[in-house]
Amino acid sequence: MEDFEFECWRCWETNVIQGRPKGFWTTTHYELPGEWECWSCGATNTTPDD
């Protein structure tokens, strides 16, 4: 698991999202949820494609 930080679009609070490796051997490609809920304000956010 790897932690990624994203800012909420509504309150600009930093959220930490955990990503899972896409394959058994990879350490550079991770799967992230498409949507996540801000821990501070509860707004639904989408994960950037970058």
PyMOL Python script that loads the backbone (N, CA, C, O; Angstrom):
from pymol import cmd

cmd.read_pdbstr("""\
ATOM      1  N   MET A   1       0.844  -1.186   0.000  1.00  0.00           N
ATOM      2  CA  MET A   1       0.000   0.000   0.000  1.00  0.00           C
ATOM      3  C   MET A   1       0.885   1.243   0.000  1.00  0.00           C
ATOM      4  O   MET A   1       1.936   1.285   0.639  1.00  0.00           O
ATOM      5  N   GLU A   2       0.443   2.216  -0.710  1.00  0.00           N
ATOM      6  CA  GLU A   2       1.154   3.486  -0.794  1.00  0.00           C
ATOM      7  C   GLU A   2       0.152   4.602  -0.510  1.00  0.00           C
ATOM      8  O   GLU A   2      -0.999   4.518  -0.939  1.00  0.00           O
ATOM      9  N   ASP A   3       0.566   5.632   0.195  1.00  0.00           N
ATOM     10  CA  ASP A   3      -0.314   6.745   0.526  1.00  0.00           C
ATOM     11  C   ASP A   3      -0.137   7.880  -0.483  1.00  0.00           C
ATOM     12  O   ASP A   3       0.983   8.239  -0.845  1.00  0.00           O
ATOM     13  N   PHE A   4      -1.279   8.442  -0.933  1.00  0.00           N
ATOM     14  CA  PHE A   4      -1.284   9.573  -1.845  1.00  0.00           C
ATOM     15  C   PHE A   4      -2.104  10.680  -1.205  1.00  0.00           C
ATOM     16  O   PHE A   4      -3.124  10.408  -0.570  1.00  0.00           O
ATOM     17  N   GLU A   5      -1.670  11.927  -1.365  1.00  0.00           N
ATOM     18  CA  GLU A   5      -2.379  13.058  -0.783  1.00  0.00           C
ATOM     19  C   GLU A   5      -3.097  13.854  -1.868  1.00  0.00           C
ATOM     20  O   GLU A   5      -2.517  14.184  -2.903  1.00  0.00           O
ATOM     21  N   PHE A   6      -4.370  14.156  -1.612  1.00  0.00           N
ATOM     22  CA  PHE A   6      -5.180  14.970  -2.513  1.00  0.00           C
ATOM     23  C   PHE A   6      -5.903  16.015  -1.680  1.00  0.00           C
ATOM     24  O   PHE A   6      -6.205  15.784  -0.509  1.00  0.00           O
ATOM     25  N   GLU A   7      -6.183  17.175  -2.289  1.00  0.00           N
ATOM     26  CA  GLU A   7      -6.926  18.219  -1.607  1.00  0.00           C
ATOM     27  C   GLU A   7      -8.390  18.159  -2.018  1.00  0.00           C
ATOM     28  O   GLU A   7      -8.711  17.919  -3.182  1.00  0.00           O
ATOM     29  N   CYS A   8      -9.269  18.378  -1.052  1.00  0.00           N
ATOM     30  CA  CYS A   8     -10.709  18.410  -1.298  1.00  0.00           C
ATOM     31  C   CYS A   8     -11.061  19.647  -2.114  1.00  0.00           C
ATOM     32  O   CYS A   8     -10.509  20.723  -1.887  1.00  0.00           O
ATOM     33  N   TRP A   9     -11.968  19.495  -3.051  1.00  0.00           N
ATOM     34  CA  TRP A   9     -12.378  20.620  -3.895  1.00  0.00           C
ATOM     35  C   TRP A   9     -13.196  21.652  -3.116  1.00  0.00           C
ATOM     36  O   TRP A   9     -13.228  22.824  -3.492  1.00  0.00           O
ATOM     37  N   ARG A  10     -13.854  21.229  -2.040  1.00  0.00           N
ATOM     38  CA  ARG A  10     -14.729  22.141  -1.298  1.00  0.00           C
ATOM     39  C   ARG A  10     -13.995  22.884  -0.178  1.00  0.00           C
ATOM     40  O   ARG A  10     -14.087  24.108  -0.087  1.00  0.00           O
ATOM     41  N   CYS A  11     -13.274  22.160   0.667  1.00  0.00           N
ATOM     42  CA  CYS A  11     -12.673  22.794   1.846  1.00  0.00           C
ATOM     43  C   CYS A  11     -11.150  22.885   1.776  1.00  0.00           C
ATOM     44  O   CYS A  11     -10.532  23.460   2.672  1.00  0.00           O
ATOM     45  N   TRP A  12     -10.539  22.335   0.738  1.00  0.00           N
ATOM     46  CA  TRP A  12      -9.086  22.348   0.515  1.00  0.00           C
ATOM     47  C   TRP A  12      -8.302  21.621   1.599  1.00  0.00           C
ATOM     48  O   TRP A  12      -7.101  21.846   1.748  1.00  0.00           O
ATOM     49  N   GLU A  13      -8.962  20.760   2.350  1.00  0.00           N
ATOM     50  CA  GLU A  13      -8.287  19.955   3.363  1.00  0.00           C
ATOM     51  C   GLU A  13      -7.553  18.811   2.678  1.00  0.00           C
ATOM     52  O   GLU A  13      -8.056  18.256   1.702  1.00  0.00           O
ATOM     53  N   THR A  14      -6.380  18.450   3.168  1.00  0.00           N
ATOM     54  CA  THR A  14      -5.589  17.358   2.604  1.00  0.00           C
ATOM     55  C   THR A  14      -6.152  16.025   3.067  1.00  0.00           C
ATOM     56  O   THR A  14      -6.382  15.818   4.259  1.00  0.00           O
ATOM     57  N   ASN A  15      -6.374  15.118   2.112  1.00  0.00           N
ATOM     58  CA  ASN A  15      -6.869  13.773   2.395  1.00  0.00           C
ATOM     59  C   ASN A  15      -5.817  12.769   1.944  1.00  0.00           C
ATOM     60  O   ASN A  15      -5.196  12.942   0.895  1.00  0.00           O
ATOM     61  N   VAL A  16      -5.620  11.732   2.728  1.00  0.00           N
ATOM     62  CA  VAL A  16      -4.661  10.687   2.385  1.00  0.00           C
ATOM     63  C   VAL A  16      -5.439   9.485   1.872  1.00  0.00           C
ATOM     64  O   VAL A  16      -6.272   8.926   2.586  1.00  0.00           O
ATOM     65  N   ILE A  17      -5.165   9.084   0.622  1.00  0.00           N
ATOM     66  CA  ILE A  17      -5.829   7.958  -0.019  1.00  0.00           C
ATOM     67  C   ILE A  17      -4.802   6.845  -0.202  1.00  0.00           C
ATOM     68  O   ILE A  17      -3.688   7.095  -0.663  1.00  0.00           O
ATOM     69  N   GLN A  18      -5.173   5.624   0.158  1.00  0.00           N
ATOM     70  CA  GLN A  18      -4.263   4.497   0.004  1.00  0.00           C
ATOM     71  C   GLN A  18      -4.456   3.845  -1.358  1.00  0.00           C
ATOM     72  O   GLN A  18      -5.577   3.546  -1.770  1.00  0.00           O
ATOM     73  N   GLY A  19      -3.340   3.632  -2.047  1.00  0.00           N
ATOM     74  CA  GLY A  19      -3.361   2.964  -3.345  1.00  0.00           C
ATOM     75  C   GLY A  19      -2.767   1.571  -3.224  1.00  0.00           C
ATOM     76  O   GLY A  19      -1.834   1.344  -2.454  1.00  0.00           O
ATOM     77  N   ARG A  20      -3.320   0.645  -3.991  1.00  0.00           N
ATOM     78  CA  ARG A  20      -2.820  -0.735  -3.994  1.00  0.00           C
ATOM     79  C   ARG A  20      -2.011  -0.957  -5.259  1.00  0.00           C
ATOM     80  O   ARG A  20      -2.389  -0.456  -6.318  1.00  0.00           O
ATOM     81  N   PRO A  21      -0.910  -1.690  -5.183  1.00  0.00           N
ATOM     82  CA  PRO A  21      -0.128  -1.986  -6.388  1.00  0.00           C
ATOM     83  C   PRO A  21      -0.997  -2.679  -7.442  1.00  0.00           C
ATOM     84  O   PRO A  21      -1.818  -3.532  -7.105  1.00  0.00           O
ATOM     85  N   LYS A  22      -0.817  -2.312  -8.721  1.00  0.00           N
ATOM     86  CA  LYS A  22      -1.612  -2.900  -9.809  1.00  0.00           C
ATOM     87  C   LYS A  22      -1.212  -4.329 -10.119  1.00  0.00           C
ATOM     88  O   LYS A  22      -2.047  -5.122 -10.554  1.00  0.00           O
ATOM     89  N   GLY A  23       0.029  -4.666  -9.905  1.00  0.00           N
ATOM     90  CA  GLY A  23       0.500  -6.023 -10.179  1.00  0.00           C
ATOM     91  C   GLY A  23       1.355  -6.531  -9.034  1.00  0.00           C
ATOM     92  O   GLY A  23       1.646  -5.803  -8.085  1.00  0.00           O
ATOM     93  N   PHE A  24       1.745  -7.770  -9.135  1.00  0.00           N
ATOM     94  CA  PHE A  24       2.523  -8.396  -8.073  1.00  0.00           C
ATOM     95  C   PHE A  24       3.921  -7.802  -7.954  1.00  0.00           C
ATOM     96  O   PHE A  24       4.433  -7.640  -6.846  1.00  0.00           O
ATOM     97  N   TRP A  25       4.549  -7.471  -9.098  1.00  0.00           N
ATOM     98  CA  TRP A  25       5.937  -7.027  -9.083  1.00  0.00           C
ATOM     99  C   TRP A  25       6.093  -5.515  -9.159  1.00  0.00           C
ATOM    100  O   TRP A  25       7.201  -5.021  -8.949  1.00  0.00           O
ATOM    101  N   THR A  26       5.073  -4.778  -9.439  1.00  0.00           N
ATOM    102  CA  THR A  26       5.226  -3.337  -9.673  1.00  0.00           C
ATOM    103  C   THR A  26       5.277  -2.525  -8.377  1.00  0.00           C
ATOM    104  O   THR A  26       4.589  -2.833  -7.404  1.00  0.00           O
ATOM    105  N   THR A  27       6.103  -1.489  -8.392  1.00  0.00           N
ATOM    106  CA  THR A  27       6.152  -0.539  -7.273  1.00  0.00           C
ATOM    107  C   THR A  27       5.941   0.881  -7.778  1.00  0.00           C
ATOM    108  O   THR A  27       6.105   1.839  -7.023  1.00  0.00           O
ATOM    109  N   THR A  28       5.575   1.025  -9.060  1.00  0.00           N
ATOM    110  CA  THR A  28       5.389   2.351  -9.639  1.00  0.00           C
ATOM    111  C   THR A  28       3.967   2.609 -10.121  1.00  0.00           C
ATOM    112  O   THR A  28       3.631   3.760 -10.397  1.00  0.00           O
ATOM    113  N   HIS A  29       3.117   1.591 -10.234  1.00  0.00           N
ATOM    114  CA  HIS A  29       1.746   1.754 -10.706  1.00  0.00           C
ATOM    115  C   HIS A  29       0.787   1.301  -9.615  1.00  0.00           C
ATOM    116  O   HIS A  29       0.862   0.174  -9.126  1.00  0.00           O
ATOM    117  N   TYR A  30      -0.118   2.205  -9.246  1.00  0.00           N
ATOM    118  CA  TYR A  30      -1.051   1.915  -8.156  1.00  0.00           C
ATOM    119  C   TYR A  30      -2.484   2.158  -8.597  1.00  0.00           C
ATOM    120  O   TYR A  30      -2.755   3.027  -9.426  1.00  0.00           O
ATOM    121  N   GLU A  31      -3.396   1.380  -8.033  1.00  0.00           N
ATOM    122  CA  GLU A  31      -4.831   1.577  -8.259  1.00  0.00           C
ATOM    123  C   GLU A  31      -5.363   2.463  -7.146  1.00  0.00           C
ATOM    124  O   GLU A  31      -5.130   2.212  -5.964  1.00  0.00           O
ATOM    125  N   LEU A  32      -6.083   3.503  -7.545  1.00  0.00           N
ATOM    126  CA  LEU A  32      -6.712   4.402  -6.584  1.00  0.00           C
ATOM    127  C   LEU A  32      -8.213   4.389  -6.814  1.00  0.00           C
ATOM    128  O   LEU A  32      -8.661   4.170  -7.940  1.00  0.00           O
ATOM    129  N   PRO A  33      -8.998   4.619  -5.770  1.00  0.00           N
ATOM    130  CA  PRO A  33     -10.448   4.673  -5.974  1.00  0.00           C
ATOM    131  C   PRO A  33     -10.809   5.858  -6.873  1.00  0.00           C
ATOM    132  O   PRO A  33     -10.152   6.898  -6.819  1.00  0.00           O
ATOM    133  N   GLY A  34     -11.833   5.707  -7.686  1.00  0.00           N
ATOM    134  CA  GLY A  34     -12.281   6.775  -8.576  1.00  0.00           C
ATOM    135  C   GLY A  34     -12.897   7.938  -7.823  1.00  0.00           C
ATOM    136  O   GLY A  34     -12.778   9.091  -8.238  1.00  0.00           O
ATOM    137  N   GLU A  35     -13.553   7.633  -6.718  1.00  0.00           N
ATOM    138  CA  GLU A  35     -14.170   8.661  -5.871  1.00  0.00           C
ATOM    139  C   GLU A  35     -13.838   8.371  -4.424  1.00  0.00           C
ATOM    140  O   GLU A  35     -13.681   7.217  -4.027  1.00  0.00           O
ATOM    141  N   TRP A  36     -13.733   9.423  -3.644  1.00  0.00           N
ATOM    142  CA  TRP A  36     -13.490   9.288  -2.213  1.00  0.00           C
ATOM    143  C   TRP A  36     -14.164  10.436  -1.482  1.00  0.00           C
ATOM    144  O   TRP A  36     -14.416  11.492  -2.062  1.00  0.00           O
ATOM    145  N   GLU A  37     -14.452  10.222  -0.208  1.00  0.00           N
ATOM    146  CA  GLU A  37     -15.167  11.204   0.603  1.00  0.00           C
ATOM    147  C   GLU A  37     -14.187  11.938   1.501  1.00  0.00           C
ATOM    148  O   GLU A  37     -13.345  11.314   2.147  1.00  0.00           O
ATOM    149  N   CYS A  38     -14.294  13.251   1.543  1.00  0.00           N
ATOM    150  CA  CYS A  38     -13.428  14.076   2.380  1.00  0.00           C
ATOM    151  C   CYS A  38     -13.707  13.783   3.852  1.00  0.00           C
ATOM    152  O   CYS A  38     -14.863  13.712   4.269  1.00  0.00           O
ATOM    153  N   TRP A  39     -12.650  13.616   4.627  1.00  0.00           N
ATOM    154  CA  TRP A  39     -12.812  13.322   6.050  1.00  0.00           C
ATOM    155  C   TRP A  39     -13.297  14.545   6.821  1.00  0.00           C
ATOM    156  O   TRP A  39     -13.880  14.403   7.896  1.00  0.00           O
ATOM    157  N   SER A  40     -13.065  15.744   6.289  1.00  0.00           N
ATOM    158  CA  SER A  40     -13.397  16.969   7.007  1.00  0.00           C
ATOM    159  C   SER A  40     -14.827  17.458   6.746  1.00  0.00           C
ATOM    160  O   SER A  40     -15.576  17.736   7.683  1.00  0.00           O
ATOM    161  N   CYS A  41     -15.198  17.562   5.450  1.00  0.00           N
ATOM    162  CA  CYS A  41     -16.514  18.145   5.131  1.00  0.00           C
ATOM    163  C   CYS A  41     -17.487  17.128   4.542  1.00  0.00           C
ATOM    164  O   CYS A  41     -18.676  17.422   4.422  1.00  0.00           O
ATOM    165  N   GLY A  42     -17.006  15.926   4.168  1.00  0.00           N
ATOM    166  CA  GLY A  42     -17.881  14.890   3.631  1.00  0.00           C
ATOM    167  C   GLY A  42     -18.186  15.015   2.152  1.00  0.00           C
ATOM    168  O   GLY A  42     -19.007  14.260   1.630  1.00  0.00           O
ATOM    169  N   ALA A  43     -17.542  15.955   1.461  1.00  0.00           N
ATOM    170  CA  ALA A  43     -17.778  16.130   0.019  1.00  0.00           C
ATOM    171  C   ALA A  43     -17.197  14.944  -0.756  1.00  0.00           C
ATOM    172  O   ALA A  43     -16.158  14.396  -0.389  1.00  0.00           O
ATOM    173  N   THR A  44     -17.886  14.558  -1.834  1.00  0.00           N
ATOM    174  CA  THR A  44     -17.383  13.509  -2.709  1.00  0.00           C
ATOM    175  C   THR A  44     -16.414  14.118  -3.708  1.00  0.00           C
ATOM    176  O   THR A  44     -16.742  15.096  -4.382  1.00  0.00           O
ATOM    177  N   ASN A  45     -15.225  13.543  -3.804  1.00  0.00           N
ATOM    178  CA  ASN A  45     -14.169  14.017  -4.695  1.00  0.00           C
ATOM    179  C   ASN A  45     -13.845  12.935  -5.703  1.00  0.00           C
ATOM    180  O   ASN A  45     -14.093  11.756  -5.453  1.00  0.00           O
ATOM    181  N   THR A  46     -13.293  13.325  -6.840  1.00  0.00           N
ATOM    182  CA  THR A  46     -12.838  12.348  -7.831  1.00  0.00           C
ATOM    183  C   THR A  46     -11.309  12.382  -7.873  1.00  0.00           C
ATOM    184  O   THR A  46     -10.690  13.430  -7.690  1.00  0.00           O
ATOM    185  N   THR A  47     -10.721  11.221  -8.115  1.00  0.00           N
ATOM    186  CA  THR A  47      -9.274  11.119  -8.187  1.00  0.00           C
ATOM    187  C   THR A  47      -8.805  11.642  -9.538  1.00  0.00           C
ATOM    188  O   THR A  47      -9.361  11.259 -10.568  1.00  0.00           O
ATOM    189  N   PRO A  48      -7.786  12.517  -9.559  1.00  0.00           N
ATOM    190  CA  PRO A  48      -7.266  13.008 -10.839  1.00  0.00           C
ATOM    191  C   PRO A  48      -6.673  11.864 -11.665  1.00  0.00           C
ATOM    192  O   PRO A  48      -6.222  10.867 -11.101  1.00  0.00           O
ATOM    193  N   ASP A  49      -6.669  11.996 -12.976  1.00  0.00           N
ATOM    194  CA  ASP A  49      -6.159  10.956 -13.875  1.00  0.00           C
ATOM    195  C   ASP A  49      -4.642  10.946 -13.990  1.00  0.00           C
ATOM    196  O   ASP A  49      -4.083   9.991 -14.529  1.00  0.00           O
ATOM    197  N   ASP A  50      -3.959  11.974 -13.501  1.00  0.00           N
ATOM    198  CA  ASP A  50      -2.495  12.069 -13.651  1.00  0.00           C
ATOM    199  C   ASP A  50      -1.810  10.889 -13.030  1.00  0.00           C
ATOM    200  O   ASP A  50      -0.583  10.801 -13.061  1.00  0.00           O
TER     201      ASP A  50
END
""", "prot")
cmd.dss("prot")
cmd.show_as("cartoon", "prot")
cmd.util.cbc("prot")
cmd.orient("prot")
